[in-house]
Amino acid sequence: MRDDAWFTELVEAHAPAVHRYLARRAAPSDVADLTADVLVTAWRRREDLPEGAELPWLYRTAGYVLANHRRKMRPVPVERLPEEPDDVDPADLTVRDELVREVLEALSPRDRRVLLLHAWEGLGGDELAEVLGISRGGADAALSRARARLREVWAAREAASGPGPVTQTR
C-alpha cells in the first residue's frame, strides 16, 4: 500500500538525487521548489509510479516540471559566457573543459540529454528508457547512437586542434 510510510521511504531514498538533477539544470533559488513540485506530483500520482523504477519516473517528472517552469518565462540567473545563446541548458554550463564543451555543444539536444542522463545520473537500460519515455531497445539504441556521434565529433575536433593532455593515453 502506498501510504505515508511508503512516501517517506521514497523521499528519503530519492529526493537527494532529484535535487541534484534539478540543481544542474535550474537556478539555485528554484531548486528546492522544483524538487518539492516533483515530490508533490509523486504523492498525487503514487499509484502510477512503477514498482522498482521510481527514480527514473521521478527524473522524467522532474524534466516535465522543469520544462513547465521554463515555459513560465521566468529568467534563470545563470552566468553565461558572451558567445552562449539564451537557450543553453544550465546543466551544460557546469562543463568547463573547452574541448568537452565544444563537443557537447556540437551534439543535438537529445544526444546531450541521453549522454548526460547516462553519465551524470548513472542511468542505463530500463531507467534510461523510462526517463526518455521509450522502450528499452530504443533507449539502448539512443545511447549507442549518441555515443557514436560523440566519438565522431570528438575525433573531428581533436584532429582539428591536435591532441591535448586530456585526450592522450599511455
N, C-alpha and C positions, 0 to 999 in steps of 0.2 A: 504494500500500500504506500502510496506517495503522499506522506503526511509531513508534519513539521520536522520530525526527526530525519526523514529522507532528505528534505530540503537543506537542513543544517549540514548533513554529510556532503551533499552536492556542493554547497557553498565552501565548506572547509577544504574540499578536495580540489575544486576547480576555479574558485574566484581569483586566486593569485595569477593563474595562467591567463584568464580572461583580462585581468587588469593589465598584465604585461603586454598582451596582444594589442589592447587599445592604447596603451602608453606609447607604443611605437608608431601609432597612426593618428593620434589626436593631440590637441593642445593639453598640456599638463592640467590646466584648470578644469577641463571637461572629463578627464579620465574616470574619476570616481562616479560622476553622474551617469556616464555611459555604461560603466560596469554595473551600476545599480539597475539601469534600464534593462540590461541583458538578463540579470538575475530575476527581475520582476517578470519579464517575459517567460523565463523558465518556470517560475512558480505558476503563472497563469496557464501555461501550456504543458504542465508537468506530465500529463498523460500522453503527450506527443513525443516526449524525449525517448529516443531509442535506448533500450537497456544495453549497457556496455559501450555505448557510443555517445555518452553525454558530452564529453569535451568537444568533439567535432561539431556536434549540434550547437553548442554554446559559441564556438568560433564562427560558425555560419550565421548565427543570430547576431553576434557582435558585428559582423560585416554589414548586415542589414541595418542595425541600429546606427552604425557609423555613417552609412550612406544616407540614411534619413536625416541625421544630424547635419551632414554637409549640405544637403538639399535646402536646409533652412536658411542658407546663405549667411550663416554666422561666420565671421572671419576667424581663421585659425592662426593665432600669433606664433608662427614658426619663422625663425630667421632663415631667410633664403639667400642664396648667392645671387648676384645680379643677373646672371645668364639663365637662371632657372625659371621656367614658366610657372604660372599660378596653379596649374593642376597637378603639380608634383605631389605624390603621396608622402606625407611626413615620415613614414617608415623608411622610405628611400634615403631621407636626409641623414639617417644615422650612419650610413656607409660613408666613410671619409677617404678611403684609398681611391685616388683619382682613376686608376685603371678599372677597378671594380665598379665604381660609379658609372664610368663611360659604358662599360659592357652592360650593366643592368639597364641603363637608360636606352640602350640600343634595342633592347628586347621589347616585345609587346607587353602591355599591362597585364594580360593574362599569364604570359610566361613568367613575368616577375612575380606575380601573385603565387603561382604554383611553386616556384623555386623558394620563395621566402616562407611560405607555409611549411614547406618540407624542411628547409634549413633552419629557420628561426623557431618555428613552433614544434618541429620534430614530428610532423605528420607524414604518414605514408599510408599506402594501401586504402583500407576501408575508411580510415579517418579523413584522409585527403578527399576521397570520393564524397563523403558526407558533407564536408565543408563546401566543396565545389558544386554539389547537387547533381552529380553524375554517377555512373556506375563505377565499380572498382576497376574494371578493364579500361574505362575511359580515363580514370584518374592515373592509372599506370601509364597509359599512352600519353597523356598530357605531360606528365613528369618526364617521360623519356624524350618527348619532342622538345620540351623546354630545355632539358639538359643538352640535347644535341645542338640546339640553336645557341645556347650559352657557349658551348665549345667552339662553334663556328665563329661567333663574334669575338670571343677571347683570342682565338688564333689570328684572326684578321687584325685586331688591334695590336696584338703582340708583334706581328710581322711588320706592321706599320711603324711601331715605335721601338722595336728591338726588345729583347728580354730584359726585364728588370729584376731586382733582387727578390721580389716576391714570387716570381714565376720560375726561378731557377731551381733545378732539382739536382740531387747528388747521386 
